[in-house]
């Protein structure tokens, strides 16, 4: 479901937000104290640079140039932050918190999630602290560097591929993905109930723990082409794959795309996933 899940997200969302973006000017950040960016789908707010903690209420975008938050950045319950613009990198010199039902889109690239301002370019974001996602609707992080632990607990749109919440704007199933980026810490994903989940082409300088996640798409959870400088543990998940579906988009046959793990593989992520419908796990490591 790679093409279905990703490219329509940016293309349709960009169209839906175009009118609102044309009418919005980034507000001036206050010198100290808290700062809230707020908006709607039709008239999104634009997150401004700020020396201190900031929060998102409603729908906001990172647009109009580089944006620096010298403090924590919190997505309040049900809010949306779209930081998917090649010419507007986001730097957070603190932690990011994605609260209940919120949606975070962090970074973009031509291959997986085209940038909203130029689909041919790459948009890289940096968080100089950890990322805590506490029952979010979805977290979609591409080409991003997170200098701390990532803890993603619960959330999702339920064990279904029906659009819901902000994903309904672009008629996409709800999903979460960490791709083509770097985490200088541990990655823990647990208790997610959604359509699809992926950890692909990631450099993670710590342990990776994926537990008790239930996904409606049989192609989930894809954990592929990773470089993990720690242990990889997978338990209690609906399914895990270290390979990708072929060009046809069918579940089988699959293309091997194993991970490099310096530590110990355990649980469901020990042997390579089957590549055919009649195959068995292995040979070779996950």
C-alpha positions as CSV (number, residue, x, y, z in Angstrom):
1,X,0.0,0.0,0.0
2,X,3.0,2.3,-0.3
3,X,1.8,4.5,-3.2
4,X,-1.8,4.6,-2.0
5,X,-0.8,5.7,1.5
6,X,1.8,8.3,0.8
7,X,1.7,10.4,-2.4
8,X,-2.0,11.2,-2.3
9,X,-1.5,12.5,1.2
10,X,0.7,15.4,0.1
11,X,-0.9,16.0,-3.3
12,X,-4.4,16.2,-2.1
13,X,-3.6,18.0,1.1
14,X,-1.6,20.6,-0.8
15,X,-4.6,21.3,-3.0
16,X,-6.9,21.5,0.0
17,X,-4.6,23.9,1.9
18,X,-3.5,26.1,-1.1
19,X,-6.1,28.7,-0.7
20,X,-5.6,28.9,3.1
21,X,-1.9,29.2,2.8
22,X,-2.1,32.0,0.3
23,X,-4.1,34.0,2.8
24,X,-1.9,33.4,5.9
25,X,1.2,35.3,7.1
26,X,3.4,33.9,9.7
27,X,2.8,35.6,13.0
28,X,5.6,37.3,14.9
29,X,6.9,35.1,17.8
30,X,6.8,36.6,21.2
31,X,10.2,37.2,23.0
32,X,9.5,34.9,25.9
33,X,6.9,32.5,27.3
34,X,4.6,30.2,25.6
35,X,3.4,30.6,22.0
36,X,0.4,28.8,20.3
37,X,0.0,28.4,16.5
38,X,-3.6,27.7,15.6
39,X,-5.6,27.4,12.4
40,X,-8.0,25.2,10.4
41,X,-7.8,23.1,7.3
42,X,-9.2,26.0,5.2
43,X,-7.1,28.6,7.0
44,X,-4.1,26.9,8.6
45,X,-1.8,28.8,10.9
46,X,1.9,29.1,10.1
47,X,4.3,28.1,12.8
48,X,6.8,30.9,13.5
49,X,10.2,30.8,15.1
50,X,10.1,31.2,18.9
51,X,12.5,31.5,21.8
52,X,10.7,29.2,24.2
53,X,8.1,26.4,24.2
54,X,5.4,26.4,21.5
55,X,2.3,24.4,20.9
56,X,0.0,23.5,18.0
57,X,-3.8,23.9,18.2
58,X,-5.9,23.0,15.2
59,X,-4.0,22.9,11.9
60,X,-0.6,24.5,11.3
61,X,2.1,24.3,8.7
62,X,5.8,25.1,8.6
63,X,6.1,27.4,5.6
64,X,7.7,30.6,4.5
65,X,11.3,29.8,5.4
66,X,13.4,28.2,8.1
67,X,11.6,27.9,11.5
68,X,13.4,27.5,14.8
69,X,11.8,26.6,18.1
70,X,14.2,27.1,21.0
71,X,12.2,24.9,23.4
72,X,9.7,22.1,23.3
73,X,7.0,21.8,20.7
74,X,3.7,20.2,21.6
75,X,0.9,19.1,19.4
76,X,-2.3,19.4,21.5
77,X,-5.0,16.7,21.3
78,X,-6.5,16.5,17.8
79,X,-4.1,19.0,16.3
80,X,-2.1,18.7,13.0
81,X,1.3,20.0,12.1
82,X,2.5,19.7,8.5
83,X,6.3,20.2,8.3
84,X,6.7,19.0,4.8
85,X,8.1,21.9,2.9
86,X,11.6,21.7,1.2
87,X,12.3,25.4,1.6
88,X,11.1,25.6,5.2
89,X,13.1,23.3,7.4
90,X,12.0,23.0,11.0
91,X,14.5,22.9,13.9
92,X,13.3,22.1,17.4
93,X,15.9,22.6,20.1
94,X,13.9,20.6,22.6
95,X,11.5,17.7,22.7
96,X,8.4,17.1,20.5
97,X,5.2,15.8,22.1
98,X,2.3,14.5,19.9
99,X,-0.7,14.2,22.1
100,X,-3.9,12.2,21.9
101,X,-5.4,12.1,18.4
102,X,-2.9,14.6,16.9
103,X,-1.2,14.1,13.5
104,X,2.4,15.0,12.8
105,X,4.0,15.1,9.3
106,X,7.7,15.7,9.6
107,X,9.9,15.9,6.5
108,X,9.4,14.9,2.9
109,X,11.2,13.5,-0.2
110,X,10.4,12.6,-3.8
111,X,10.4,8.9,-3.2
112,X,8.0,8.4,-0.3
113,X,6.3,11.7,0.6
114,X,6.7,14.6,-1.9
115,X,7.2,18.0,-0.4
116,X,4.2,20.4,-0.6
117,X,6.2,23.3,-2.1
118,X,8.5,21.3,-4.5
119,X,7.9,17.5,-5.0
120,X,11.4,17.2,-6.6
121,X,13.3,18.2,-3.5
122,X,14.0,16.8,0.0
123,X,12.7,18.5,3.2
124,X,14.8,17.6,6.3
125,X,13.8,18.4,9.8
126,X,15.7,18.2,13.1
127,X,14.6,17.6,16.7
128,X,17.3,18.1,19.2
129,X,15.4,16.2,21.9
130,X,13.2,13.2,22.1
131,X,9.9,12.6,20.4
132,X,7.0,11.4,22.5
133,X,3.8,10.3,20.7
134,X,1.1,9.5,23.2
135,X,-1.9,7.9,21.4
136,X,-1.5,10.1,18.3
137,X,-3.7,9.6,15.2
138,X,-0.5,9.3,13.1
139,X,3.2,10.2,13.0
140,X,4.8,10.3,9.5
141,X,8.5,11.2,9.8
142,X,10.7,11.2,6.7
143,X,14.3,12.5,6.2
144,X,14.3,13.7,9.8
145,X,17.0,13.6,12.5
146,X,15.8,13.1,16.1
147,X,18.6,13.4,18.7
148,X,17.0,11.5,21.5
149,X,14.6,8.6,22.1
150,X,11.4,8.1,20.2
151,X,8.5,6.6,22.2
152,X,5.3,6.0,20.2
153,X,2.6,4.6,22.4
154,X,-0.9,3.6,21.3
155,X,-3.1,5.6,19.0
156,X,-4.0,5.1,15.3
157,X,-7.4,5.0,13.7
158,X,-8.3,1.6,14.9
159,X,-7.7,-1.8,13.2
160,X,-9.2,-0.6,9.9
161,X,-8.1,1.0,6.6
162,X,-11.1,3.4,6.5
163,X,-10.0,7.1,6.5
164,X,-10.7,9.0,9.7
165,X,-9.7,12.2,11.5
166,X,-7.4,14.5,9.5
167,X,-6.6,11.6,7.1
168,X,-10.2,11.8,5.9
169,X,-9.2,15.2,4.3
170,X,-7.2,13.4,1.6
171,X,-9.1,10.1,1.8
172,X,-6.1,8.0,3.0
173,X,-6.1,5.2,5.5
174,X,-4.6,6.2,8.8
175,X,-0.9,5.1,9.1
176,X,2.4,5.9,10.8
177,X,5.8,5.7,9.3
178,X,9.4,6.4,10.2
179,X,11.5,6.4,7.0
180,X,14.8,7.6,5.6
181,X,15.9,9.3,8.8
182,X,18.1,9.1,11.8
183,X,17.3,8.5,15.5
184,X,20.2,9.0,17.9
185,X,18.5,7.0,20.6
186,X,16.1,4.2,21.0
187,X,12.9,3.6,19.1
188,X,9.9,2.1,20.9
189,X,6.5,1.6,19.2
190,X,3.8,-0.2,21.1
191,X,0.1,-0.6,21.2
192,X,-0.7,1.0,17.9
193,X,-4.0,0.0,16.2
194,X,-4.1,1.4,12.7
195,X,-4.0,0.4,9.0
196,X,-0.3,0.4,8.2
197,X,3.0,1.0,10.1
198,X,6.5,1.1,8.7
199,X,10.1,1.6,9.9
200,X,12.1,1.7,6.7
201,X,15.6,2.8,5.7
202,X,16.2,4.2,9.2
203,X,19.6,4.7,11.0
204,X,18.9,4.1,14.7
205,X,21.8,4.4,17.1
206,X,20.0,2.5,19.9
207,X,17.6,-0.4,20.5
208,X,14.4,-0.9,18.4
209,X,11.4,-2.4,20.2
210,X,8.1,-3.0,18.4
211,X,5.4,-4.7,20.6
212,X,1.7,-5.4,20.6
213,X,0.8,-3.4,17.5
214,X,-2.3,-4.5,15.5
215,X,-2.6,-3.4,11.9
216,X,-5.4,-4.0,9.4
217,X,-3.2,-4.1,6.3
218,X,-1.5,-7.5,6.0
219,X,1.5,-5.7,4.5
220,X,2.3,-4.2,7.9
221,X,4.5,-3.9,9.9
222,X,7.3,-3.3,7.4
223,X,10.7,-3.1,9.1
224,X,13.2,-2.9,6.2
225,X,16.7,-1.8,5.2
226,X,17.4,-0.5,8.7
227,X,20.8,0.0,10.3
228,X,20.2,-0.5,14.0
229,X,23.2,-0.1,16.4
230,X,21.5,-2.0,19.2
231,X,19.0,-4.8,19.7
232,X,15.8,-5.5,17.6
233,X,12.9,-6.9,19.5
234,X,9.4,-7.6,18.1
235,X,6.6,-9.3,20.1
236,X,2.9,-9.6,19.9
237,X,2.4,-7.8,16.6
238,X,-0.2,-8.7,14.0
239,X,2.7,-9.3,11.5
240,X,6.2,-8.1,10.7
241,X,8.0,-8.1,7.3
242,X,11.7,-7.4,6.4
243,X,10.7,-7.3,2.7
244,X,8.4,-5.3,0.4
245,X,5.6,-6.2,-1.9
246,X,6.4,-6.3,-5.6
247,X,5.5,-3.7,-8.3
248,X,2.0,-5.2,-8.6
249,X,1.1,-4.1,-5.1
250,X,0.0,-7.6,-4.2
251,X,1.1,-9.1,-0.9
252,X,3.2,-11.7,-2.7
253,X,5.8,-12.2,-4.1
254,X,8.0,-10.0,-2.0
255,X,11.4,-8.4,-2.5
256,X,13.9,-9.1,0.3
257,X,15.1,-5.9,2.1
258,X,16.8,-7.1,5.3
259,X,18.1,-5.1,8.2
260,X,21.6,-4.7,9.6
261,X,21.5,-5.2,13.4
262,X,24.6,-5.0,15.6
263,X,22.8,-6.4,18.6
264,X,20.5,-9.3,19.2
265,X,17.3,-10.0,17.2
266,X,14.5,-11.5,19.2
267,X,10.8,-12.4,19.0
268,X,9.2,-12.1,15.6
269,X,12.2,-10.3,14.1
270,X,14.8,-13.1,14.1
271,X,14.4,-14.9,10.7
272,X,13.7,-13.3,7.4
273,X,10.0,-13.1,6.4
274,X,8.6,-15.4,3.7
275,X,8.8,-14.0,0.2
276,X,6.1,-16.2,-1.3
277,X,2.7,-17.3,-0.1
278,X,3.9,-20.9,0.5
279,X,7.3,-19.9,2.0
280,X,8.5,-20.1,5.5
281,X,10.6,-17.8,7.6
282,X,14.3,-17.7,6.8
283,X,16.9,-18.6,5.8
284,X,18.8,-15.6,6.9
285,X,18.3,-13.0,9.6
286,X,15.5,-10.5,9.7
